[in-house]
Amino acid sequence: MNKKQKKVLVRILTAAACMVLLELLPVEGYVKFALYMVPYLTIGYDILKKAWKGICNRQVFDENFLMAVATVGAIALGEYQEGVAVMLFYQIGELFQSYAVGKSRKNISELMDIRPDYANVEGEHGELEQVDPDDVPIGTVIVVQPGEKIPIDGVVVEGRTTLNTSALTGESVPRDVAAGEDVVSGCINLSGLLKIRTTREFGESTVSKILELVENASSRKSRSENFISKFARYYTPAVCYGALALALAPPLVRLAAMGAEPQWGVWVMRALTFLVISCPCALVISIPLSFFAGIGGASNAGVLVKGSNYLETLSQTRYVVFDKTGTMTQGVFEVSRVCPSGMEEAQLLEYAALAESYSTHPISRSLASAYGREVDKSRVQDVEEISGSGVVAKIGGRQVAAGSSRLMDQLGVSWEPCREAGTVVYLSVDGVYAGYILIADRMKPTAKKAIEELKRAGVKKTVMLTGDRRETAMEVARDLGIDEVHYELLPAGKVEKVEELLAAAGPREKVAFAGDGINDAPVLSRADIGIAMGALGSDAAIEAADIVLMDDDPVKIAKAIRISRKCIRIVYENIYFAIGIKVVCLVLGALGIANMWIAIFADVGVMVIAVLNAIRTLDVRRE
């Protein structure tokens, strides 16, 4: 418990002890009233203060106003025990709710601990100076000692160590890194000393983007939350006027029409009971808490959900569409075969590496790696990248084109097709076909399991969209068990296929798309729910997505769907339970069957049960 919660607990225990003591004392009249004011004001002064502020600010109808009117009215009628008990149990319910929210915030708070406080920069004489990460420019070499967090994304230039990535990915398995490897901010250095050359400013680093996503998550409300907010806005004034009518109408009817005793006290007491029962705390508190706990539980599992509206949409997902490279495969390309036509293998590989030297695509890096020497970019001029097809450049005065078969067709080059599975880079030199290079990508070890888990989670169809050739796409889809595959697609073609699925889906069937590249950003935005691979995914993909998988594991998609469905199931359980109990108790209260103690259960008891049910969404271990 925090300091504020402990203070409320002390007030609750003090008021409860006073009530027990007063029950044993034989006091009556004004003395009894004065003595009962002690526990009442001890436990209820803040509620009365909030109610008065609401009246002054013309925001009258809320739960504080309901509690204040009900308890002051009960005390005015001489029902001191009931008045104090209502306030006491209401505060117990509020304390319980505060503790539950704190518990659900714990996962978010732990995630916030990844924010680094400083970065170590070497001084002129080799001494380490701690500076604000915001003040570190790109290209600076920083030092990360064992036990410290990596403050900014970068590349290891010296050292070898093991990193704890659990705060980012939800995975407990450490990761080994050495010189030349990329590292992201937020990871903890466990063993060796590292020197890292920063590749981004702190504001653009992974840790900053994650914190921004989490901080903004609560601002995007689901339809259920918006419904409850609107419901409470109209419901609370309605029950207040209903209680006023219950207090005035029956006595006046008895007096005017029947000539009987009006029984003002009886009907006012029924109206106050009606007010206590009607308090919408269970709904107003438990529904947002359910979504908040769901987002917190998901983030602890390495799944960042940008808002509760996306959690609600994800629960209705029936079609999941994947990009291939970097999503279902590792995006680790290796040259597996070089097939020249009219030149040496080494010459073909050199032309390919030089032509692709200005690209950061994994295929370009694999060509440079296979070339085995430092690429002299000064030999490359007039580079023109043709979107979705390849690149054309001048190398040593000769025009070299490297890319897909589409590029060869666009340039009018007659080419020989490759029938093997893999990514093929075709080359032409001065408009003459020069051969091809076959590049193979490795499958992610969990890709097949991801498809199986999605089918177990009730997904109707899995689809893969890729710009790769038919042979490669069909082989991957067959190995993974994907239902449908579309190949040789440009970014616009992927959007078209997703739109076709959106048109074919039912009204409550949502389409999710999972991707990682810059060219996936339009599709991520177009799908009902966009899922980005966060660890290696591009900034554009993460920005466009609604959900980010921090460890690039596609199995987490099925886990996220199960978490969302559990969350929505609990939300509707609380809605039906709270409204059902309140309707029954309101009728009983209006008829005089339910007394103030039943009213306390209908308010505080229902709220406590609903909150207990809501925090079940935090437990995602078995999802």
Sequence and secondary structure as in RCSB ss.txt:
>XXXX:A:sequence
MNKKQKKVLVRILTAAACMVLLELLPVEGYVKFALYMVPYLTIGYDILKKAWKGICNRQVFDENFLMAVATVGAI
ALGEYQEGVAVMLFYQIGELFQSYAVGKSRKNISELMDIRPDYANVEGEHGELEQVDPDDVPIGTVIVVQPGEKI
PIDGVVVEGRTTLNTSALTGESVPRDVAAGEDVVSGCINLSGLLKIRTTREFGESTVSKILELVENASSRKSRSE
NFISKFARYYTPAVCYGALALALAPPLVRLAAMGAEPQWGVWVMRALTFLVISCPCALVISIPLSFFAGIGGASN
AGVLVKGSNYLETLSQTRYVVFDKTGTMTQGVFEVSRVCPSGMEEAQLLEYAALAESYSTHPISRSLASAYGREV
DKSRVQDVEEISGSGVVAKIGGRQVAAGSSRLMDQLGVSWEPCREAGTVVYLSVDGVYAGYILIADRMKPTAKKA
IEELKRAGVKKTVMLTGDRRETAMEVARDLGIDEVHYELLPAGKVEKVEELLAAAGPREKVAFAGDGINDAPVLS
RADIGIAMGALGSDAAIEAADIVLMDDDPVKIAKAIRISRKCIRIVYENIYFAIGIKVVCLVLGALGIANMWIAI
FADVGVMVIAVLNAIRTLDVRRE
>XXXX:A:secstr
  HHHHHHHHHHHHHHHHHHHHHHS   HHHHHHHHHHHHHHHHHHHHHHHHHHHHTT   SHHHHHHHHHHHHH
HTT HHHHHHHHHHHHHHHHHHHHHHHHHHHHHHHHHTTS S EEEE TTS EEEE GGG  TT EEEE TT B 
 S EEEEE  EEEE HHHHS  S EEE TT EE TT EE SS EEEEE S GGGSHHHHHHHHHHHHTTS  HHH
HHHHHHHHHHHHHHHHHHHHHHHHHHHHIIIII     HHHHHHHHHHHHHHH THHHHHHHHHHHHHHHHHHHH
TTEEES HHHHHHHTTEEEEEEESTTTTEEEEEEEEEEEESSS HHHHHHHHHHHTTT  SHHHHHHHHHH S  
 GGGEEEEEEETTTEEEEEETTEEEEEE HHHHHHTT       SSSEEEEEEETTEEEEEEEEEEEE TTHHHH
HHHHHHTT  EEEEE SS HHHHHHHHHHHT SEEE S  HHHHHHHHHHHHHHS TT EEEEEE SGGGHHHHH
HSSEEEEETTTS HHHHHH SEEETT  THHHHHHHHHHHHHHHHHHHHHHHHHHHHHHHHHHHHTT S HHHHH
IIIIIHHHHHHHHHGGGG  TT 
